[in-house]
């Protein structure tokens, strides 16, 4: 297959990642880009950081120095944590730009070195699945918090000014510090709302970009592991035998390919472990806060807000699930290599070649795991544990909240 077609296949596999990350300046810079494009990328990065700071800093000042109502402070903490998560993920993507670029080049090289049409079909099938997961991530995550921000911007609230005066304003997703920008009056209210919506798009794109990278990289690695499994199945009497390749040579090719895939997975872990930790902790916290908001403010929220809360809840649950699913899939695929090496007709191989399979089985048993901060292994079991703990946390938190309110009414505290 000619190089142009191979390049098209590779570009198609990472196309969505480029669309998600390039508008926020997080797509890695390659040597082919011009100095003008580099300068534009720096301007985009500075603009994105400025918009995130424009939302985060006034919200923090409002919580600590201006807002006196505890319930309103708690309502501001949830959206603030999402913006902080987005800012940290954005920094992590920029810091790992070199590793991301190396992974993209690794994928391109894999497309080039594949010669068999059957192997190419396996890679294309996994690339299609990676694109599907990446697109699904974009739909869920952008529709989640962005829908909440839109609903907030469409809601008009009355704010007291002085003793006998009040004004109507559009509700902001994150409260703003009045001494920084007084968003109670028009047109400052509308300007701050637009800026926060742009900031919301940036932090959502950061999460979408990180999740889509994990999905595309992981599915590519799974495709390479599927090719390895196929080659192991054909080790005894495979295509290499027809090409007069010895069994020892065919096994050497398998080992080299196996080590190449493991290096790629290790680089995925280096890129993603910080982001996974931020997402796992942050989304779990936000889901707990979302449950608290829904129950404590049930009589004050309308149908639009309930719908927005449900969408946010589903999108954040999906966010945790997709990272856990990726970790589970890679772990199982790595273990499958060892199982396949054991299940082939190894007794029909030359004695020394069969002994070499022991190294493959041993290496496959020590799989490289996708973790959250190198502390928690991401798997379906982890997702189940997080879900159970989240529900119990919401119940305990709300029970304590109403318990202390009852004590306060009885004047015991």
VMD Tcl script that draws the C-alpha trace (Angstrom):
set ca {
  {0.00 0.00 0.00}
  {1.41 3.42 -0.95}
  {2.52 5.88 1.70}
  {-0.19 8.44 0.83}
  {-2.97 5.93 1.51}
  {-1.26 4.85 4.75}
  {-0.98 8.47 5.84}
  {-4.67 9.01 5.05}
  {-5.62 6.04 7.23}
  {-3.50 7.36 10.09}
  {-4.87 10.90 9.72}
  {-8.39 9.53 9.74}
  {-7.73 7.66 13.01}
  {-6.56 10.83 14.86}
  {-8.79 13.31 13.03}
  {-11.25 13.85 15.90}
  {-8.40 14.31 18.39}
  {-6.96 17.04 16.21}
  {-10.36 18.74 15.92}
  {-10.87 18.70 19.69}
  {-7.39 19.82 20.77}
  {-6.26 22.23 18.05}
  {-8.83 24.98 18.86}
  {-7.48 25.17 22.44}
  {-3.81 24.91 21.45}
  {-3.29 21.49 23.05}
  {-2.58 19.53 19.86}
  {1.18 18.78 19.83}
  {3.37 20.83 17.53}
  {5.23 18.91 14.85}
  {8.42 19.98 13.11}
  {6.51 20.75 9.90}
  {4.53 23.69 11.33}
  {5.61 27.24 10.55}
  {6.73 29.93 13.00}
  {3.44 31.73 12.37}
  {1.48 28.68 13.51}
  {3.68 28.39 16.61}
  {3.01 32.02 17.53}
  {-0.72 31.53 16.96}
  {-0.68 28.45 19.19}
  {0.97 30.44 22.02}
  {-1.68 33.16 21.68}
  {-4.45 30.54 21.83}
  {-2.92 28.96 24.97}
  {-2.62 32.36 26.67}
  {-6.23 33.18 25.75}
  {-7.50 29.86 27.11}
  {-5.66 30.28 30.41}
  {-6.98 33.85 30.69}
  {-10.59 32.76 30.14}
  {-10.28 29.97 32.72}
  {-8.73 32.38 35.23}
  {-11.46 34.94 34.47}
  {-14.01 32.42 35.77}
  {-12.04 30.73 38.56}
  {-10.44 33.71 40.35}
  {-13.63 35.84 40.81}
  {-15.55 32.72 41.90}
  {-12.95 31.88 44.58}
  {-12.97 35.49 45.80}
  {-16.77 35.44 45.93}
  {-16.83 32.26 48.01}
  {-14.22 33.40 50.53}
  {-14.82 37.15 50.85}
  {-18.28 38.11 49.60}
  {-20.94 35.41 49.88}
  {-22.30 34.90 53.40}
  {-24.95 32.24 52.76}
  {-23.49 28.76 53.35}
  {-25.91 27.09 50.92}
  {-24.99 29.50 48.11}
  {-21.31 28.88 48.83}
  {-21.90 25.15 48.49}
  {-23.76 25.70 45.21}
  {-20.75 27.60 43.85}
  {-18.22 24.94 44.85}
  {-19.53 22.36 42.36}
  {-19.10 24.45 39.19}
  {-15.82 25.87 40.54}
  {-14.37 22.39 40.96}
  {-15.23 21.57 37.34}
  {-13.36 24.65 36.11}
  {-10.38 23.80 38.34}
  {-10.36 20.24 36.97}
  {-10.39 21.61 33.42}
  {-7.50 23.98 34.17}
  {-5.38 21.19 35.69}
  {-6.16 18.83 32.79}
  {-5.25 21.57 30.31}
  {-1.89 22.06 32.01}
  {-1.30 18.30 32.05}
  {-2.00 18.02 28.30}
  {0.43 20.86 27.56}
  {3.14 19.38 29.81}
  {2.82 15.99 28.08}
  {2.76 17.46 24.58}
  {6.02 15.67 23.70}
  {4.68 12.29 24.83}
  {1.45 12.83 22.88}
  {3.45 13.70 19.77}
  {5.55 10.53 20.18}
  {2.38 8.43 20.53}
  {0.95 9.94 17.34}
  {4.19 9.21 15.50}
  {4.22 5.69 16.93}
  {0.73 5.12 15.50}
  {1.79 6.49 12.12}
  {4.78 4.13 12.05}
  {2.52 1.18 12.94}
  {0.36 1.98 9.92}
  {3.45 2.10 7.70}
  {5.08 -1.16 8.80}
  {1.91 -3.27 8.48}
  {2.04 -5.27 5.25}
  {-0.71 -7.90 5.52}
  {-4.22 -6.86 4.54}
  {-5.72 -8.85 7.41}
  {-3.61 -6.91 9.92}
  {-4.65 -3.64 8.30}
  {-8.30 -4.59 8.59}
  {-7.83 -5.23 12.32}
  {-6.20 -1.82 12.77}
  {-8.94 -0.11 10.75}
  {-11.67 -1.79 12.82}
  {-10.09 -0.66 16.08}
  {-9.47 2.84 14.71}
  {-13.16 3.07 13.83}
  {-14.08 2.02 17.38}
  {-11.69 4.62 18.79}
  {-13.27 7.36 16.66}
  {-16.73 6.25 17.79}
  {-15.78 6.44 21.48}
  {-14.10 9.82 20.94}
  {-17.22 11.21 19.25}
  {-19.41 9.78 21.97}
  {-17.23 11.48 24.60}
  {-17.63 14.82 22.85}
  {-21.42 14.53 22.73}
  {-21.81 13.50 26.36}
  {-19.30 15.85 27.94}
  {-20.09 18.96 25.95}
  {-23.82 18.44 26.40}
  {-23.39 17.94 30.17}
  {-21.86 20.99 31.84}
  {-22.54 23.20 28.82}
  {-26.27 22.48 29.09}
  {-26.11 23.44 32.78}
  {-24.36 26.70 31.86}
  {-26.95 27.49 29.19}
  {-29.82 26.82 31.60}
  {-28.17 29.07 34.19}
  {-27.74 31.82 31.59}
  {-31.43 31.56 30.61}
  {-32.56 31.93 34.23}
  {-33.29 35.39 35.63}
  {-32.74 35.98 39.34}
  {-33.46 38.95 41.58}
  {-30.56 40.39 43.59}
  {-30.99 42.79 46.49}
  {-29.06 46.04 46.36}
  {-29.22 48.15 49.45}
  {-32.27 48.10 51.71}
  {-35.28 48.57 49.45}
  {-33.86 48.00 45.99}
  {-33.34 44.92 43.86}
  {-32.34 44.26 40.26}
  {-32.87 41.36 37.89}
  {-29.85 39.68 36.31}
  {-29.01 36.58 34.32}
  {-27.77 33.84 36.62}
  {-24.09 33.05 36.10}
  {-22.81 29.44 36.08}
  {-20.11 30.58 38.53}
  {-20.73 33.57 40.83}
  {-18.47 36.57 40.26}
  {-16.73 38.88 42.74}
  {-18.53 42.23 42.59}
  {-15.38 44.25 43.42}
  {-13.64 42.63 40.46}
  {-16.49 42.95 37.94}
  {-19.95 43.93 39.15}
  {-22.01 41.47 37.12}
  {-25.32 42.53 38.65}
  {-25.85 45.28 36.09}
  {-26.13 45.26 32.31}
  {-24.06 45.07 30.11}
  {-21.43 43.66 32.52}
  {-23.81 40.80 33.36}
  {-24.11 39.70 29.72}
  {-20.38 40.12 29.06}
  {-19.40 37.99 32.07}
  {-21.94 35.34 31.05}
  {-20.50 35.11 27.53}
  {-16.96 34.92 28.91}
  {-17.94 32.11 31.27}
  {-19.62 30.20 28.43}
  {-16.42 30.49 26.38}
  {-14.45 29.33 29.41}
  {-16.88 26.42 29.84}
  {-16.27 25.39 26.24}
  {-12.51 25.39 26.86}
  {-12.60 23.24 30.02}
  {-15.07 20.85 28.38}
  {-12.86 20.60 25.30}
  {-9.91 19.80 27.55}
  {-11.78 16.87 29.11}
  {-13.10 15.73 25.73}
  {-9.62 15.94 24.23}
  {-8.04 13.95 27.06}
  {-10.73 11.28 26.96}
  {-10.62 11.00 23.17}
  {-6.83 10.66 23.23}
  {-7.10 7.86 25.77}
  {-9.77 6.12 23.67}
  {-7.93 6.37 20.33}
  {-4.54 5.40 21.81}
  {-6.03 2.48 23.75}
  {-7.99 1.15 20.77}
  {-4.87 1.37 18.62}
  {-2.94 -0.62 21.24}
  {-5.77 -3.18 21.33}
  {-5.52 -3.50 17.55}
  {-1.79 -4.20 17.81}
  {-2.44 -6.79 20.52}
  {-5.09 -8.42 18.30}
  {-2.48 -8.66 15.54}
  {-0.07 -10.27 18.01}
  {-2.73 -12.79 18.99}
  {-3.27 -13.64 15.33}
  {0.46 -14.10 14.76}
  {0.78 -16.34 17.80}
  {-2.08 -18.51 16.51}
  {-0.17 -18.92 13.23}
  {3.25 -19.40 14.80}
  {3.38 -23.17 14.27}
  {2.28 -23.21 10.64}
  {1.73 -19.63 9.63}
  {2.43 -17.28 6.76}
  {6.05 -17.04 7.83}
  {6.47 -20.75 7.19}
  {5.46 -20.26 3.56}
  {8.06 -17.47 3.29}
  {10.74 -19.92 4.51}
  {11.10 -18.11 7.81}
  {12.19 -20.28 10.69}
  {9.97 -20.59 13.76}
  {12.70 -18.85 15.78}
  {12.62 -15.88 13.38}
  {8.81 -15.68 13.50}
  {8.92 -15.76 17.31}
  {11.56 -13.00 17.32}
  {9.25 -10.82 15.19}
  {6.40 -11.48 17.64}
  {8.56 -10.57 20.64}
  {9.75 -7.33 19.00}
  {6.16 -6.39 18.16}
  {5.03 -7.26 21.70}
  {7.70 -5.05 23.28}
  {6.81 -2.22 20.90}
  {3.16 -2.38 21.95}
  {4.08 -2.49 25.64}
  {6.25 0.62 25.25}
  {3.29 2.37 23.61}
  {0.95 1.39 26.49}
  {3.53 2.57 29.05}
  {3.60 5.96 27.32}
  {-0.22 6.10 27.43}
  {-0.02 5.52 31.19}
  {2.56 8.33 31.55}
  {0.28 10.74 29.70}
  {-3.00 9.78 31.31}
  {-2.35 8.88 34.96}
  {-2.51 12.50 36.21}
  {-5.59 13.30 34.13}
  {-7.30 10.08 35.25}
  {-6.69 10.96 38.92}
  {-8.12 14.45 38.44}
  {-11.16 13.09 36.62}
  {-11.79 10.25 39.05}
  {-11.59 12.43 42.16}
  {-13.17 15.51 40.60}
  {-16.12 13.78 38.92}
  {-16.83 11.73 42.05}
  {-16.88 14.93 44.12}
  {-19.07 16.73 41.59}
  {-21.54 13.86 41.43}
  {-21.84 13.89 45.22}
  {-22.43 17.65 45.15}
  {-24.93 17.21 42.34}
  {-26.91 14.74 44.44}
  {-26.82 17.21 47.32}
  {-28.07 20.07 45.12}
  {-30.88 17.97 43.68}
  {-32.23 16.90 47.08}
  {-31.72 20.05 49.16}
  {-33.02 22.38 46.41}
  {-35.71 20.08 45.04}
  {-38.54 22.47 45.85}
  {-36.69 25.45 44.31}
  {-35.55 24.10 40.94}
  {-37.67 23.99 37.81}
  {-37.96 21.43 35.04}
  {-35.10 22.94 33.02}
  {-32.72 22.73 35.97}
  {-33.73 19.13 36.74}
  {-33.08 18.17 33.10}
  {-29.68 19.92 33.20}
  {-28.73 18.14 36.45}
  {-29.65 14.77 34.94}
  {-27.57 15.44 31.81}
  {-24.58 16.56 33.91}
  {-24.93 13.48 36.12}
  {-25.00 11.13 33.13}
  {-22.09 12.85 31.37}
  {-19.82 12.76 34.45}
  {-20.72 9.14 35.17}
  {-19.90 8.32 31.55}
  {-16.62 10.22 31.95}
  {-15.52 7.97 34.82}
  {-16.83 4.87 33.04}
  {-14.94 5.48 29.81}
  {-11.58 5.80 31.58}
  {-12.30 2.64 33.60}
  {-13.44 0.81 30.46}
  {-10.23 1.75 28.64}
  {-8.10 0.53 31.55}
  {-10.06 -2.73 31.77}
  {-9.82 -3.37 28.02}
  {-6.07 -2.84 27.86}
  {-5.46 -5.04 30.90}
  {-7.53 -7.90 29.49}
  {-5.93 -7.63 26.06}
  {-2.43 -7.74 27.56}
  {-3.31 -10.85 29.57}
  {-4.80 -12.45 26.46}
  {-1.37 -12.54 24.81}
  {-0.04 -14.85 27.53}
  {-3.12 -17.06 27.36}
  {-2.82 -17.36 23.58}
  {0.89 -18.22 23.84}
  {0.02 -21.07 26.20}
  {-2.91 -22.37 24.14}
  {-1.12 -22.75 20.79}
  {0.42 -26.08 19.74}
  {3.75 -25.14 21.32}
  {4.72 -28.79 21.62}
  {5.06 -28.89 17.81}
  {7.70 -26.15 17.85}
  {11.46 -26.73 18.15}
  {12.52 -27.13 21.77}
  {14.38 -23.80 22.07}
  {11.60 -21.88 20.32}
  {8.97 -23.34 22.66}
  {11.04 -22.24 25.66}
  {10.91 -18.68 24.31}
  {7.15 -18.68 24.78}
  {7.73 -18.81 28.55}
  {9.14 -15.27 28.41}
  {6.04 -14.03 26.55}
  {3.74 -15.67 29.10}
  {5.78 -14.25 32.00}
  {5.82 -10.73 30.49}
  {2.09 -10.85 29.80}
  {1.33 -11.72 33.43}
  {2.98 -8.46 34.55}
  {0.67 -6.17 32.55}
  {1.06 -2.40 32.36}
  {-2.05 -1.01 34.02}
  {-3.77 2.30 33.36}
  {-4.00 4.00 36.76}
  {-5.29 7.16 38.39}
  {-2.19 8.87 39.71}
  {-0.40 5.50 39.91}
  {-2.57 4.84 42.97}
  {-5.82 3.29 41.71}
  {-6.08 0.81 38.86}
  {-8.79 1.81 36.41}
  {-11.17 -1.08 35.76}
  {-14.86 -1.91 35.74}
  {-14.52 -3.00 39.38}
  {-13.16 0.47 40.22}
  {-16.13 2.09 38.49}
  {-18.51 -0.08 40.54}
  {-16.73 0.81 43.80}
  {-16.81 4.51 42.97}
  {-20.53 4.35 42.14}
  {-21.40 2.59 45.40}
  {-19.25 4.92 47.51}
  {-20.78 7.93 45.76}
  {-24.32 6.95 46.65}
  {-23.40 6.29 50.28}
  {-21.53 9.60 50.47}
  {-24.56 11.51 49.22}
  {-26.86 9.78 51.73}
  {-24.50 10.35 54.68}
  {-23.83 13.98 53.71}
  {-27.50 14.84 53.37}
  {-28.42 12.99 56.57}
  {-25.80 14.93 58.51}
  {-26.93 18.19 56.92}
  {-30.53 17.79 58.02}
  {-29.46 16.40 61.40}
  {-27.49 19.56 62.20}
  {-30.30 21.76 60.90}
  {-32.70 19.98 63.23}
  {-30.33 20.43 66.16}
  {-29.95 24.09 65.33}
  {-33.72 24.59 65.32}
  {-33.96 22.88 68.71}
  {-31.19 25.23 69.95}
  {-28.95 22.37 71.00}
  {-26.01 23.93 69.12}
}
mol new
graphics top color blue
foreach p $ca { graphics top sphere $p radius 0.5 }
foreach p [lrange $ca 0 end-1] q [lrange $ca 1 end] { graphics top cylinder $p $q radius 0.2 }
display resetview
